[in-house]
Amino acid sequence: MLGGWGQTLTAWDMTDPAKPVLKKALNGHAAGLRSVAFDAAGKRFVTSDEGGIVKVWDAATLSPVVSFKASASGVYRAKFTPDGIGIVTVTGNWQARARGEIRVWDPGTGAETETGRFPDQNREVWDVAFLDGGKLMVTAQAIAGNPDDAHLKVWDFATKRVIRTPLASGAFNSARSLAASADGKYLALGSGIGPVKVFDATSWEEVLNLPNLANVAFRVNFTPDGKTLTVASGDGTANVVRVPAPK
């Protein structure tokens, strides 16, 4: 599944990765797409756009199941919780320097229900990832200079409280994208100016630093085995990097 800023959403048959075949172009978003993400079972995927709309799709039929307005701001990411029961949306408006929202939804089968809301953030929240089976949630966000600001926050999902801010002040700039490895051992963090870091998600020690990537790291993602990291950059390039083996 591929999503583009021009409201384009396309499904591809990847039986032969060297020769992908277009299956269907999906309509439904009137504003620029911001995110596409599958649930853990691969049976549904969720999309979000700059107009604050979130849609849930059936992955087999490629038909929309649920559509709802999640925010007056752009929904920068919408992702299923690891158990597939909820969807977390994170929002913002970087041009207006608006406050960022972190909300939880039960997509149901017809109408959305908001089931929880984390404290609003001083600036936009760009991405979200989950650790420890969903008990912990990590957000990547912009900062406004307030005392409680941090580019990276680790939350207790049940209590909706910040329990850790792993990066010291000045240790990172312009957090933009997040990904957790499937086994939960690593967390990758991409920036709006290019550099990418990978952390041990238990000790929060830095295990990989990619300082020479240019432009925005729009997406970071681990391969299923957690050994390789892919980075999609704003200059149109995709970088594939080997993650160091644990010592």
C-alpha positions as CSV (number, residue, x, y, z in Angstrom):
1,M,0.0,0.0,0.0
2,L,1.4,3.4,-1.0
3,G,0.1,6.8,0.0
4,G,1.0,10.2,-1.5
5,W,0.6,13.8,-0.6
6,G,-1.6,14.4,-3.7
7,Q,-4.5,12.4,-2.1
8,T,-3.3,9.3,-3.9
9,L,-3.6,5.8,-2.3
10,T,-2.7,2.8,-4.3
11,A,-2.6,-1.0,-3.6
12,W,0.1,-3.1,-5.3
13,D,0.5,-6.9,-5.8
14,M,4.1,-7.5,-4.6
15,T,4.3,-11.3,-5.5
16,D,7.3,-10.3,-7.5
17,P,9.0,-7.4,-5.7
18,A,11.0,-6.6,-8.9
19,K,7.7,-6.2,-10.9
20,P,5.0,-4.8,-8.7
21,V,1.5,-4.8,-10.2
22,L,-1.0,-2.0,-9.5
23,K,-4.2,-3.6,-8.1
24,K,-6.3,-0.6,-7.4
25,A,-6.3,3.2,-6.9
26,L,-8.4,4.1,-3.8
27,N,-10.4,7.3,-3.5
28,G,-11.8,8.8,-0.4
29,H,-9.4,11.4,0.9
30,A,-10.0,15.0,-0.1
31,A,-6.8,16.3,1.6
32,G,-3.2,15.3,1.3
33,L,-2.4,11.9,2.8
34,R,-0.3,11.8,5.9
35,S,-0.1,8.2,6.9
36,V,-0.9,4.6,6.0
37,A,-0.5,1.7,8.5
38,F,-1.7,-1.9,8.8
39,D,-2.9,-3.7,11.9
40,A,-0.8,-6.5,13.3
41,A,-2.9,-9.2,11.6
42,G,-2.7,-7.4,8.2
43,K,-6.5,-7.5,7.8
44,R,-7.1,-3.8,8.0
45,F,-5.2,-0.6,7.3
46,V,-5.8,2.9,8.5
47,T,-5.1,6.1,6.6
48,S,-5.1,9.8,7.7
49,D,-4.9,13.1,6.0
50,E,-4.1,16.8,6.4
51,G,-7.8,17.6,6.9
52,G,-8.1,15.6,10.1
53,I,-9.9,12.6,8.5
54,V,-9.1,9.0,9.4
55,K,-10.3,6.0,7.4
56,V,-10.2,2.3,8.2
57,W,-10.1,-0.1,5.2
58,D,-10.6,-3.8,4.7
59,A,-7.2,-5.1,3.4
60,A,-8.8,-8.0,1.4
61,T,-11.5,-6.1,-0.4
62,L,-9.8,-2.7,-0.4
63,S,-13.1,-1.2,0.7
64,P,-13.5,1.6,3.4
65,V,-15.1,0.4,6.6
66,V,-15.0,3.5,8.9
67,S,-14.4,7.2,8.3
68,F,-14.3,9.8,10.9
69,K,-13.1,13.3,11.7
70,A,-10.3,12.9,14.3
71,S,-9.1,16.5,14.6
72,A,-9.3,20.0,13.2
73,S,-5.6,19.8,12.6
74,G,-3.8,17.4,10.2
75,V,-3.5,13.8,11.5
76,Y,0.2,13.2,11.0
77,R,0.0,9.5,12.0
78,A,-2.8,7.1,12.7
79,K,-1.7,3.6,13.9
80,F,-3.5,0.6,15.4
81,T,-2.5,-0.4,18.9
82,P,-0.7,-3.8,19.0
83,D,-3.9,-5.6,20.1
84,G,-5.8,-4.1,17.1
85,I,-8.6,-2.8,19.4
86,G,-7.7,0.9,19.2
87,I,-6.3,3.5,16.9
88,V,-4.0,6.2,18.1
89,T,-3.9,9.5,16.2
90,V,-1.3,12.2,16.6
91,T,-1.9,15.7,15.2
92,G,-0.5,19.1,14.6
93,N,-0.1,22.1,12.4
94,W,3.6,23.0,12.1
95,Q,2.9,26.2,10.1
96,A,0.5,27.6,12.8
97,R,2.7,26.1,15.6
98,A,-0.5,24.6,17.0
99,R,-0.7,22.3,20.0
100,G,-0.5,18.6,19.3
101,E,-3.2,16.1,20.2
102,I,-2.8,12.4,21.1
103,R,-6.1,10.6,21.0
104,V,-7.3,7.0,21.1
105,W,-10.3,5.7,19.1
106,D,-12.3,2.5,18.9
107,P,-13.0,2.3,15.2
108,G,-15.9,-0.2,15.7
109,T,-17.7,-1.2,12.6
110,G,-19.6,1.9,11.7
111,A,-19.1,5.0,13.9
112,E,-16.0,6.1,15.7
113,T,-15.8,6.4,19.5
114,E,-13.0,8.3,21.3
115,T,-11.9,6.1,24.2
116,G,-9.0,8.2,25.6
117,R,-7.0,11.4,25.3
118,F,-3.5,12.1,26.4
119,P,-2.4,15.6,27.5
120,D,-2.1,18.0,24.6
121,Q,1.5,18.8,23.7
122,N,3.0,22.3,23.2
123,R,3.7,21.7,19.5
124,E,2.8,19.1,16.8
125,V,3.2,15.4,17.4
126,W,4.7,13.7,14.4
127,D,4.7,10.0,15.1
128,V,3.9,7.3,17.5
129,A,5.3,3.8,18.2
130,F,4.5,1.0,20.8
131,L,6.8,-1.1,23.1
132,D,6.2,-3.9,25.5
133,G,3.1,-5.2,23.6
134,G,1.5,-1.8,23.8
135,K,2.0,-1.1,27.5
136,L,4.4,1.7,26.6
137,M,3.8,4.3,23.9
138,V,6.5,6.5,22.4
139,T,5.9,9.9,20.7
140,A,8.1,12.0,18.5
141,Q,7.3,15.7,18.5
142,A,8.4,19.3,18.0
143,I,9.3,21.5,20.9
144,A,8.4,25.0,21.8
145,G,10.9,25.8,24.5
146,N,8.6,24.9,27.5
147,P,10.0,23.1,30.5
148,D,8.0,19.9,29.8
149,D,9.1,19.7,26.2
150,A,11.0,16.8,24.8
151,H,11.5,15.5,21.3
152,L,11.0,11.9,22.5
153,K,8.5,10.9,25.2
154,V,7.8,7.4,26.6
155,W,4.3,7.1,28.0
156,D,2.5,4.5,30.2
157,F,-0.4,3.8,27.9
158,A,-2.8,2.9,30.7
159,T,-2.2,5.9,32.9
160,K,-1.4,8.3,30.1
161,R,1.6,9.6,32.0
162,V,5.1,10.4,30.7
163,I,7.5,8.0,32.5
164,R,10.7,8.9,30.6
165,T,12.2,11.4,28.2
166,P,15.3,9.4,27.0
167,L,17.0,12.2,25.0
168,A,18.9,14.8,26.9
169,S,18.2,18.4,25.9
170,G,20.2,19.3,22.8
171,A,20.9,15.6,22.0
172,F,18.6,15.6,19.0
173,N,16.9,18.1,16.7
174,S,13.7,18.1,14.8
175,A,12.2,14.7,15.7
176,R,10.0,13.5,12.8
177,S,9.5,9.7,12.5
178,L,9.5,6.7,14.7
179,A,9.6,2.9,14.4
180,A,9.9,0.0,16.9
181,S,11.4,-3.3,15.8
182,A,9.0,-6.2,15.9
183,D,10.7,-7.7,19.0
184,G,10.6,-4.4,20.8
185,K,14.4,-4.3,21.2
186,Y,15.1,-1.2,19.2
187,L,13.5,2.1,18.5
188,A,14.5,4.2,15.5
189,L,14.1,8.0,15.4
190,G,14.3,10.1,12.3
191,S,14.7,13.9,12.1
192,G,13.4,16.7,10.0
193,I,16.9,17.6,8.9
194,G,18.1,14.1,8.0
195,P,20.0,12.3,10.9
196,V,18.6,9.0,12.2
197,K,19.4,7.3,15.5
198,V,18.6,3.8,16.8
199,F,18.3,3.1,20.5
200,D,18.2,0.0,22.6
201,A,14.6,0.3,23.9
202,T,15.5,-1.1,27.3
203,S,18.7,0.8,28.3
204,W,18.0,3.7,25.8
205,E,21.7,3.6,24.8
206,E,22.4,4.7,21.3
207,V,23.4,1.8,19.1
208,L,23.4,3.4,15.7
209,N,23.8,7.0,14.4
210,L,23.3,8.0,10.8
211,P,24.4,11.7,10.7
212,N,25.0,12.2,7.0
213,L,21.5,11.6,5.6
214,A,20.1,14.7,3.8
215,N,16.6,16.2,3.9
216,V,13.7,15.0,6.0
217,A,13.6,11.4,7.2
218,F,9.9,11.1,6.5
219,R,9.7,7.4,7.5
220,V,11.9,4.9,9.3
221,N,10.9,1.2,9.4
222,F,12.5,-2.1,10.5
223,T,12.4,-5.3,8.5
224,P,10.4,-8.0,10.3
225,D,13.7,-9.6,11.7
226,G,14.8,-6.3,13.1
227,K,18.2,-6.5,11.5
228,T,17.7,-3.9,8.9
229,L,16.4,-0.3,8.9
230,T,14.9,1.5,5.9
231,V,14.7,5.3,5.8
232,A,12.6,7.2,3.3
233,S,13.9,10.7,2.8
234,G,12.5,13.9,1.4
235,D,15.1,14.0,-1.4
236,G,13.4,11.0,-2.9
237,T,15.9,8.4,-1.8
238,A,15.5,5.2,0.3
239,N,18.4,4.1,2.4
240,V,18.8,0.6,3.8
241,V,21.1,0.2,6.8
242,R,22.2,-2.8,8.8
243,V,21.5,-2.6,12.5
244,P,24.4,-3.7,14.7
245,A,24.0,-7.1,16.4
246,P,23.5,-6.9,20.2
247,K,26.8,-7.2,22.1
